[in-house]
Amino acid sequence: MIQKARIFCLIALHILILLHIFYWGDNVVGSVDFQEFFHSFVKYGIINAGVILVIVAFITTLIFGRFFCGWGCHFGAIQELAWFILKKMNIQPKTIDSKLVTFLPLLILIHLYILPNLFFATETNWHISVNLKDPSIWAFLPGAIIGTLTFIVDGFLIVYFLGKKGFCRFICPWGAFLKLPNSLALFKVRKTGECTHCHVCTDSCPIGIDVNYEINKYTKVTSTNCTSCMLCISGCPSTALSYSYQNPLKEDVSLSYYLPTKNKFKNMMHKYTNYDSIRIYDWIYLILIFVFANTIDGMYGIGHFLAYGIAITAAFIIINNKIATVAIKYALTSLILLFFIWHGFIKINIYLGNQYADANNPNLLQRTIQVYAQKMGKY
């Protein structure tokens, strides 16, 4: 019954999105987007629909956990659909464990959304105002082609390569933003009965949490990636789990519960699971992701989410030795590196072109225009 209600909420969400875009328009309410909290409120002090959404999500997370992510996020729904389709096709990708699950979404949040907007705010006349119509619905929508590619890469491809909700675990900055209130949530998945260690709860979790380990070690799910979807509760054959409240003053809380462990999935190697770890490559993986993403971010209208989705998938192909035969692996690695080196060369010349244009140096500007005329032609 709980899962039927959750599916209904996710379907209703998509219907509301379509109605807002194609029927109601932005005559009353403009873009309802999480990033509005940073691009509108942090940057200018504007309170709009997106800012209200973030405030509501933050407050409800303090009470119910990341309920917003499990019951009201279209990206999460698409990834669950992708996992369902892959299982129907008898394809079960390994869910990848990495310390980047903890740090990368936070780095993306700080690097792309917090610091740039804070720096801008300090240099302008920041003041609070209310404008629910600002910005327009299409302000942050990338268009049909890039939008479709974003859903394919971040919704399906990343699930195929990185496993359960790869986008949510490795990229999503909004999930990172809600992790702090989630750690303080009053309602959590708790062990309230006798566990038979069947591991069905762990296998049911759509975001790859070792539920069996956490409930038996801490008597509750402590992972801040938990989205309160309650699939573990619905799947438990011994009804040992419940979604329940506990007085925060009596709550057993330790910072160590929320820090990355040496090997998060060490207890998950039972016959029902399909997990793998790439922690020995974490630093290489992080560098490749960051370089690749910044190489293509903004090119051809590519947004942050698509750039990081492509980057994290491409970097995984490079570091994963189990992905194909040696010959295919070297061929794919060579093509990937060639692609990003070329776009890095273009990106550098775009930067130099801007510098030369500002310095009014036509000779050097002409040299950069020859490299990438389409982008530099405006000068």
TIDOLO-744723 format. One line per 4 residues: number of its first residue (from 1); their letters; for each residue x, y, z of C-alpha. Coordinates in Angstrom, 3 decimals, padded with zeros to 6 digits. Each point is the difference from the previous one (the first is absolute). Example, Ala and Ser with C-alpha at 12.3 -4.5 7.8 and 13.67 -1.06 7.14 Angstrom:
<sites>
1> as> 012.300 -004.500 007.800 | 001.370 003.440 -000.660
</sites>
This chain:
<sites>
1> miqk> 000.000 000.000 000.000 | 002.855 002.371 000.883 | 001.733 -000.597 -003.333 | -003.232 000.532 -001.938
5> arif> -000.346 003.367 001.741 | 003.609 000.872 -000.853 | -000.420 -000.950 -003.651 | -003.196 002.069 -000.110
9> clia> 001.914 003.013 001.392 | 002.779 -000.366 -002.587 | -002.486 -000.310 -002.886 | -002.013 002.962 001.315
13> lhil> 003.226 002.019 000.203 | 000.730 -000.512 -003.697 | -003.584 000.893 -000.916 | 000.291 003.233 002.007
17> illh> 003.302 000.833 -001.712 | -001.567 -000.453 -003.444 | -003.072 002.030 000.983 | 002.200 002.789 001.326
21> ifyw> 002.099 000.136 -003.168 | -002.649 -000.439 -002.679 | -003.286 001.129 001.592 | 000.370 002.435 002.892
25> gdnv> 003.222 001.627 -001.163 | 001.845 002.525 002.154 | -002.738 002.619 000.352 | -000.199 -000.704 003.733
29> vgsv> 002.957 -002.245 000.831 | 003.267 -000.160 -001.921 | 002.696 -002.649 000.124 | -000.307 -002.382 002.965
33> dfqe> 003.580 -001.187 000.159 | 002.319 -000.919 002.860 | 002.849 002.070 -001.424 | -002.108 003.144 000.357
37> ffhs> 001.009 000.107 003.669 | 003.572 000.696 -001.130 | -000.501 001.874 -003.285 | -002.805 002.200 001.343
41> fvky> 000.126 000.228 003.803 | 003.723 -000.373 000.736 | 000.972 002.069 -003.042 | -002.631 002.767 000.015
45> giin> -002.189 -000.496 003.089 | -003.059 -000.856 -002.112 | -002.560 -002.311 001.597 | -001.832 -001.948 -002.691
49> agvi> -001.735 -003.362 -000.380 | 003.296 -001.885 -000.182 | 001.246 001.605 003.219 | -003.243 -000.911 001.776
53> lviv> 000.383 -003.583 -001.284 | 003.497 -000.260 001.502 | -001.091 001.435 003.360 | -002.917 -002.449 000.168
57> afit> 002.280 -002.897 -001.013 | 002.578 000.966 002.656 | -002.581 000.253 002.803 | -001.815 -003.217 -000.940
61> tlif> 003.351 -001.810 -000.200 | 000.699 000.981 003.612 | -003.202 -001.814 000.933 | -000.505 -002.818 -002.518
65> grff> 003.445 -000.455 -001.551 | 000.629 000.394 -003.727 | -003.667 -000.621 -000.727 | 000.235 002.498 -002.863
69> cgwg> 002.591 -002.167 -001.782 | -001.923 -003.250 000.344 | -003.503 001.307 -000.648 | 000.346 003.181 -002.053
73> chfg> 003.081 -000.063 -002.248 | -000.355 -000.689 -003.717 | 003.688 -000.907 -000.395 | -000.309 -002.607 002.744
77> aiqe> -003.136 -001.409 -001.625 | 001.719 -000.320 -003.383 | 002.937 -001.866 001.549 | -002.337 -002.405 001.794
81> lawf> -001.767 -000.565 -003.319 | 003.364 -000.640 -001.669 | 000.920 -002.573 002.657 | -003.397 -001.691 -000.422
85> ilkk> 000.414 -000.172 -003.797 | 003.551 -001.379 000.268 | -001.166 -002.727 002.397 | -002.829 -000.920 -002.392
89> mniq> 002.675 -000.359 -002.700 | 001.987 -002.302 002.339 | 002.707 002.637 000.315 | 001.124 000.727 003.557
93> pkti> 002.819 002.548 000.102 | 002.305 -000.004 002.994 | -000.645 002.806 002.455 | 003.317 001.785 000.385
97> dskl> 001.373 001.061 003.374 | 002.356 002.965 000.293 | 000.848 002.712 002.518 | -001.031 002.450 -002.727
101> vtfl> -003.604 -000.834 000.909 | 000.623 002.081 003.117 | 002.178 002.779 -001.417 | -000.689 000.553 -003.721
105> plli> -003.614 001.280 000.245 | 001.136 002.387 002.735 | 002.891 001.254 -002.156 | -002.391 000.559 -002.922
109> lihl> -002.394 001.893 002.281 | 002.745 002.276 001.354 | 001.894 000.468 -003.281 | -002.943 000.664 -002.324
113> yilp> -002.758 001.394 002.190 | 001.157 001.388 003.345 | 003.337 001.764 -000.592 | -000.753 001.698 -003.379
117> nlff> -003.290 001.412 001.270 | 001.466 001.066 003.348 | 002.841 001.840 -001.745 | -002.489 001.721 -002.302
121> atet> -002.214 000.976 002.951 | 002.902 001.674 001.817 | 000.633 002.265 -002.994 | -003.593 001.141 -000.556
125> nwhi> -002.734 001.778 001.921 | -001.537 -003.177 001.449 | -003.476 000.438 001.453 | -003.022 -002.212 000.629
129> svnl> -002.957 000.225 -002.368 | -002.887 -002.280 -001.004 | -000.788 -000.914 -003.600 | -001.734 -003.335 -000.589
133> kdps> -000.026 000.496 -003.789 | 003.789 000.292 -000.229 | 001.674 -001.669 -001.811 | -002.115 -001.366 -002.829
137> iwaf> -000.717 -003.718 -000.244 | 002.492 -000.453 -002.832 | 002.830 001.918 001.690 | 001.876 -003.127 001.079
141> lpga> -001.488 -002.566 -002.377 | 002.655 -000.935 -002.586 | -002.227 -000.673 -003.005 | -001.262 -003.239 -001.529
145> iigt> 003.301 -001.487 -001.225 | 002.197 000.767 003.009 | -002.895 -000.741 002.363 | -000.537 -003.432 -001.556
149> ltfi> 003.734 -000.738 000.108 | 000.085 001.022 003.668 | -002.748 -002.475 000.884 | 001.639 -002.758 -002.072
153> vdgf> 003.467 000.507 001.530 | -000.957 000.879 003.592 | -003.123 -002.125 000.147 | 000.987 -003.185 -001.834
157> livy> 003.652 -000.168 -001.092 | 001.406 000.901 003.410 | -002.213 -002.674 001.604 | 001.359 -002.584 -002.452
161> flgk> 003.619 000.836 000.866 | -000.180 001.034 003.679 | -003.035 -001.922 001.200 | -002.886 001.052 002.207
165> kgfc> -000.782 003.724 -000.297 | 003.502 000.852 -001.191 | -000.953 003.618 -000.646 | -001.453 000.466 003.497
169> rfic> 003.014 -001.569 001.691 | 002.846 001.492 -002.037 | -001.234 003.309 -001.437 | -003.204 001.496 001.406
173> pwga> 000.853 003.244 001.865 | -003.543 000.296 001.361 | 000.385 -003.323 001.782 | 003.273 001.284 001.474
177> flkl> -001.826 003.132 001.175 | -002.585 -002.144 001.819 | 002.475 -002.389 001.637 | 000.520 002.167 003.090
181> pnsl> -003.705 000.304 000.907 | -000.416 -003.679 -000.900 | 002.551 -000.978 002.646 | -002.155 001.835 002.578
185> alfk> -003.364 -001.338 -001.214 | -002.511 -001.022 002.665 | -001.520 -002.794 -002.092 | 002.335 -002.756 -001.166
189> vrkt> -000.116 -003.607 -001.132 | 000.510 -001.889 003.265 | 000.355 -003.589 001.122 | -003.094 -000.786 002.050
193> gect> -000.150 -003.781 -000.353 | 002.150 -003.110 -000.299 | 002.317 000.045 -003.034 | 000.568 -003.319 -001.803
197> hchv> 002.955 001.351 -002.047 | -001.657 -000.901 -003.281 | 001.423 003.206 -001.569 | -003.234 000.724 -001.882
201> ctds> 000.056 003.530 001.435 | 003.455 000.646 -001.457 | -000.975 -001.413 -003.384 | -003.193 002.079 -000.011
205> cpig> 001.765 003.306 000.662 | -000.026 002.023 -003.254 | 003.019 002.073 001.022 | 002.366 -002.776 001.052
209> idvn> 000.015 000.324 003.811 | 001.017 -003.063 002.031 | -003.220 000.129 002.008 | 000.561 -003.386 001.654
213> yein> 003.379 001.085 001.379 | -001.174 003.412 001.221 | -003.158 -001.132 001.791 | 001.893 -002.739 001.829
217> kytk> 002.956 002.215 000.931 | -001.850 003.260 000.773 | -003.642 -001.224 000.284 | -000.865 002.519 -002.749
221> vtst> 001.057 001.091 -003.475 | 002.640 002.695 000.499 | 001.025 000.561 -003.624 | -000.821 003.548 -001.073
225> ncts> -000.660 -001.395 -003.482 | -003.238 -001.567 001.292 | -002.947 001.511 -001.889 | -002.792 -001.299 002.271
229> cmlc> -001.470 -002.018 -002.873 | -000.790 -002.841 002.470 | 000.705 -002.735 -002.548 | 002.076 -001.784 002.638
233> isgc> -002.976 000.048 002.381 | -002.394 -001.255 -002.682 | 002.399 -002.798 -000.940 | 000.851 -001.253 003.510
237> psta> -001.608 -003.473 000.355 | 000.232 000.040 003.810 | -001.391 003.544 000.431 | 003.097 000.883 002.022
241> lsys> 000.156 003.557 -001.348 | -002.168 003.058 000.478 | 000.103 003.661 -000.922 | -000.312 001.545 003.432
245> yqnp> 000.657 003.030 002.185 | 002.409 000.215 002.898 | 000.597 002.844 002.424 | 003.202 001.709 -001.243
249> lked> 001.169 000.447 003.605 | -000.008 -003.779 000.385 | 001.430 -000.714 -003.443 | 003.297 -001.870 -000.166
253> vsls> 002.052 002.315 -002.227 | 003.679 -000.139 -000.927 | 001.871 001.878 -002.726 | 001.658 -003.273 -001.000
257> yylp> -003.383 -001.291 -001.183 | 000.034 002.499 -002.862 | 003.654 -000.183 -001.086 | 001.170 -002.327 -002.792
261> tknk> 001.296 -003.358 001.252 | 003.007 -001.883 -001.347 | -002.190 -002.316 -002.037 | -003.675 000.801 000.102
265> fknm> -001.043 -003.178 -001.818 | 002.223 -002.483 001.862 | -003.063 -001.532 001.669 | -002.066 -000.144 -003.183
269> mhky> 001.722 -002.854 -001.817 | -002.835 -002.487 000.364 | -001.621 -001.959 -002.798 | -002.764 002.551 -000.665
273> tnyd> 002.167 003.062 -000.504 | 001.999 001.374 -002.881 | 002.395 002.652 001.280 | 003.543 001.060 -000.800
277> siri> 002.499 002.517 001.372 | 002.301 002.397 -001.861 | 001.365 001.731 003.089 | 003.641 -000.692 -000.928
281> ydwi> -000.538 002.216 -003.068 | -001.915 002.787 001.764 | 002.565 002.784 -000.457 | 000.626 -000.853 -003.655
285> ylil> -003.752 -000.255 -000.540 | -000.617 003.387 001.639 | 002.659 001.754 -002.103 | -001.276 -001.536 -003.243
289> ifvf> -003.615 000.909 000.798 | 000.847 003.588 000.906 | 002.198 000.554 -003.078 | -002.398 -001.712 -002.418
293> anti> -003.077 001.808 001.331 | 001.567 003.452 -000.125 | 001.293 -000.712 -003.502 | -003.486 -000.410 -001.488
297> dgmy> -002.166 001.977 002.454 | -001.642 002.792 -001.986 | 001.024 -001.389 -003.398 | -002.865 -000.571 -002.466
301> gigh> -002.448 001.121 002.686 | 001.027 -002.820 002.350 | -000.998 000.737 003.595 | 001.697 -000.971 003.256
305> flay> -001.968 -003.206 000.556 | 000.579 -001.349 -003.502 | 003.685 001.001 000.082 | 000.581 -001.861 003.260
309> giai> -002.112 -002.946 -001.148 | 002.127 -000.409 -003.137 | 003.208 000.585 001.970 | -000.751 -002.496 002.758
313> taaf> -000.990 -002.672 -002.528 | 003.039 000.597 -002.227 | 002.387 000.017 002.971 | -001.531 -003.243 001.299
317> iiin> 000.627 -001.709 -003.338 | 003.669 001.034 000.265 | 000.619 -001.202 003.573 | -002.130 -003.163 -000.095
321> nkia> 002.092 -002.944 -001.163 | -003.000 -002.341 -000.081 | -002.005 001.929 -002.557 | 001.246 -001.697 -003.203
325> tvai> 002.859 -001.895 -001.614 | 003.435 001.609 000.068 | -000.166 001.041 -003.667 | -003.450 001.572 000.329
329> kyal> 001.019 001.659 003.276 | 003.047 001.653 -001.610 | -002.050 001.079 -003.019 | -002.722 001.554 002.175
333> tsli> 002.569 001.697 002.256 | 001.801 001.477 -003.009 | -003.220 001.337 -001.525 | -001.139 001.480 003.322
337> llff> 003.339 001.721 000.645 | 000.129 001.322 -003.572 | -003.533 001.396 000.347 | 000.715 001.851 003.234
341> iwhg> 003.485 001.194 -001.019 | -001.464 001.546 -003.153 | -002.813 001.705 001.901 | 002.475 001.141 002.629
345> fiki> 002.017 001.638 -002.786 | -003.163 001.732 -001.232 | -000.933 001.111 003.529 | 003.450 001.513 000.571
349> niyl> -000.230 001.930 -003.258 | -003.456 001.287 000.901 | 001.463 001.277 003.266 | 002.952 001.597 -001.807
353> gnqy> -002.368 001.507 -002.560 | -001.933 001.703 002.764 | 003.238 001.275 001.504 | 001.257 001.350 -003.332
357> adan> -003.367 001.595 -000.776 | 000.053 001.779 003.357 | 003.578 001.118 -000.673 | -000.981 001.187 -003.505
361> npnl> 002.665 -002.161 -001.664 | -001.415 -000.874 -003.463 | 003.026 -001.961 -001.230 | -000.054 -002.547 002.800
365> lqrt> -003.809 -000.037 -000.035 | 000.049 -000.994 -003.672 | 002.178 -002.991 000.879 | -002.543 -001.309 002.503
369> iqvy> -002.928 000.565 -002.377 | 001.672 -002.334 -002.506 | -000.078 -002.770 002.623 | -003.692 000.223 000.838
373> aqkm> -001.677 002.567 -002.192 | -003.570 -000.799 001.036 | 000.545 000.924 003.627 | 002.395 002.868 -000.590
377> gky> -001.749 001.459 -003.053 | -001.982 002.421 002.172 | 003.183 002.037 000.403
</sites>
